[in-house]
Structures are given as C-alpha cells and as structure tokens.
Amino acid sequence: MDTKNYKEYLKDVTTLIFDVDGVLTDSSVLVTSDGEMLRKMSTRDGYALKTAVDAGLLICIISGGKNEGVRKRLEGLGVKEIYLGAHDKVVQLNNLFETHQLNPENVIYMGDDIPDIPPMKLVGLPTCPLDAVPEVKAVSKYVSHKKGGQGAVRDILEQVLKVQGHWMKAFDAQYD
C-alpha cells in the first residue's frame, strides 16, 4: 500500500486529467426542448486550467459525454488533449501514456463516478471532488474540499502550480 501523502506527488506532476460531468460541472444538465444538453462550468476552474497550460503542464480531458460546446470551451483555454465520447477511459489513458511517454506516478486523474475508477487506479495521484460517489472517494488519495463544477479543478491545479512555483508567476511578472 502506498503511504505517501498526496502533497508529496505535487512537485513531480507533469499531467492532469479531468472528467467533465461531475468534475468540471456539477453533474447536472439542462435539457432544452430540442434535446440539447447544456452544462455550467466555473470560470475560476477555467482560469486555473489556462494558467496550468501556460505553465507547461499537460492538461487532458477524458469524458463519456459528447458535447461539442465543452470541446470549444476547453480549446479556448488552450487544452489540446480532449477525448469526448470515451466509453472505455482506460483506452484513452493508455494512449496518452504512450503518446506523451508519461510516467503514471506523475499523473493526476480527477473523476467523480464509477467509470472513472479504472483509470484512477492507473495514475500516481487519483483525486475527486467533495461530492464524488463513495466508491470513487475510496480509491482517491485526495478528496477536494470543493464540489464538482464549484472549484474542485481549481483546488488541485492551484496546489500543483503553487508547489511548482507557477501560481501568480505570470501575473506578478506583468506588474513588477
């Protein structure tokens, strides 16, 4: 059994992988009369994602959902590795490991529901939002104090960026 405290992983993190529904959103969808499913995302999570991309961290999305609006939002933040409609998330995760030659120990995966458990078991630091299902909390090494869609993504990104010296770096340089 791994006895490392989750904070011991943060300095070596190179990659963060996020689910969408329940992680970047609060897991609810608004369905319009023509069947379109709308989601709400936190702009604070967005700021942290953009800051992480700018700091050189690899940010990836693996989601079972297929909403192209989600893709446009994330691409606008600089996220390039976006896998939507991923029914077997381990396949996409293994593809990322191979394509980017990732060390699983240096990877964070944040998920919230049962389909996230298999990929979470393959990374160094599995994490989840406060309102994740109990089975996901049981395999997580860090449970955020924030709920999905309400700052859980910002929470883990901010911790990584602070430990690695990137939080506020660009902002401070601009105003020195």
Sequence and secondary structure as in RCSB ss.txt:
>XXXX:A:sequence
MDTKNYKEYLKDVTTLIFDVDGVLTDSSVLVTSDGEMLRKMSTRDGYALKTAVDAGLLICIISGGKNEGVRKRLE
GLGVKEIYLGAHDKVVQLNNLFETHQLNPENVIYMGDDIPDIPPMKLVGLPTCPLDAVPEVKAVSKYVSHKKGGQ
GAVRDILEQVLKVQGHWMKAFDAQYD
>XXXX:A:secstr
     THHHHTT  EEEE STTTTS S  EE TTS EE    HHHHHHHHHHHHTT EEEEE S   HHHHHHHH
HTT  EEE S SSHHHHHHHHHHHTT  GGGEEEE  SGGGHHHHTTSSEEEE TTS HHHHHH SEE SS TTT
THHHHHHHHHHHHTT TTHHHHHHT 
